[in-house]
């Protein structure tokens, strides 16, 4: 086979491209029902697989509470270093392609239950050693006990007013 023969074949195929495209479109329209069904089944299978793979890492999570001292005043460099440490904790766990990022994510939760504002760093138990390293110079990283906030608590913000009750007092 010479170069001329190869160029002639390429030209012949390119001249027949519109006919091939028409045949492909006709085939796709004729078989669209099972192509769409196959795509739907694949999407459901991938979603279910990701959910099943994230159950283990989500069940095995730990939390640390950051307790500042009275003279706590971090510099910008300390905040950047703490953020870099959180990124390292996420990378130390998510080495596998099939582990979804929602199971290996490091979350920061601010909570206030009748006292001062507290900060909790939640992450996979495997990343606890990375998270334990001192983040700020004037803070203590204390593990959260089992009596801490449950992981499914939704944040609630109340600005100045008490929540209304549905029962109205009766007029006398």
ABEGO torsion letter per residue (X at the ends): XBAAAAAAAAAAAAAAAAAAAAAAAAAAAAAAAAAAAAAAAAAAAAAAAAAAAAAAAAABBBBBBBBBBAABBBBAAAAAAAAAAAAAAAAAABABAABBAAAABBBBBBBBBGBBBBBBBBBBAAAAAAAABBABAABBBBBBBAABBBAABBBBBBBGBBBBBABBBBBX
